[in-house]
Amino acid sequence: MAISEQQRQKKLAKKKQKRAAAVKKSPVMSISKAKPYAGFPIYECLIPTNLFIDGIGELVVTRRLPNGYIAMSAFVIDVFCLGVKDAMFRVLPEGDYVQGIRARMSEVNGRSFEALTPGCAKKLLDGLVDYAKGLGFAPHADYNNAKDLLDADEACPVQYVYGKDGKPFYMNGPYESPAAIQRIIRTLTESCGEGGFETLIGLSEGDDYDDD
C-alpha cells in the first residue's frame, strides 16, 4: 500500500535524526565517507566566477552538521577537457573551512567565487564527467565518494557547455610530466582525430627554459 506524503516526511525526519546522532557520537575526523552527511543542510556551494573563462577551478560543496562542523567535498575541475582532476571529502570545524580552505582559494590571483544551487552543482559535475568520459578521461579516484555529499534532485535551469569554442581544449597542469602530457594528447587524438581538439602546453613542475 502506498504511504502518504505525511508518512514519507516522518520517515525522512527519522533518518535525519539518526544521521545527526551518529555524527555526535563518532570521532569527527575519523569519518571518511560522504554519503552519511548528505541529509544535512547545505552551507554553501561555490565555483570561481571565471570558471568557464579560465577553464579550471574548484567546485566546493559544504553542509553544516549539528555539532557545528562542516562536511566538505571539493573538486578540481577542468571544464575544457579533462573533467574531475582531483577530489576530496573532509569534515572540519567551520573556522578551519572559512578562514583556511575558503580563504586560500580566494588568495589565488585574487579570484572571486559565486554561489550555485546544489542541483546546479550536481548537474555541472554529472555533465562534466560524461563529457570527459566521452573523450577517454575518467574522474579522479576519490570522485565517487566525494560526489555522494551532493544528494540533490532539484531542477537546474543552467545549461553548461564544456570544451572551448566547440572543441576540447587541453592545458597541461604544472605537475603533469611530459609522459603524462603525451598520453593525454594521444587519447584526444584517438577520440577526436587530428584537428579535433586544441592544446596549450607550458612548463611542467621541474622543467626549465633552455637558455642555450
Secondary structure, 3 states (H helix, E strand, C coil): CCCCHHHHHHHHHHHHHHHHHHHHHCCHHHCCCCHHHCCCCEEEEEEECCHHHHCEEEEEEEEECCCCEEEEEEEEEECCCCEEEEEEEEEEEHHHHHHHHHHHHHHHHHCCEEECCHHHHHHHHHHHHHHHHHHCCCCCCCHHHHHHHCCCCCCCCCCCCCCECCECEEECCCCCCHHHHHHHHHHHHHHHCCCCCEEECCCCCCCCCCCC
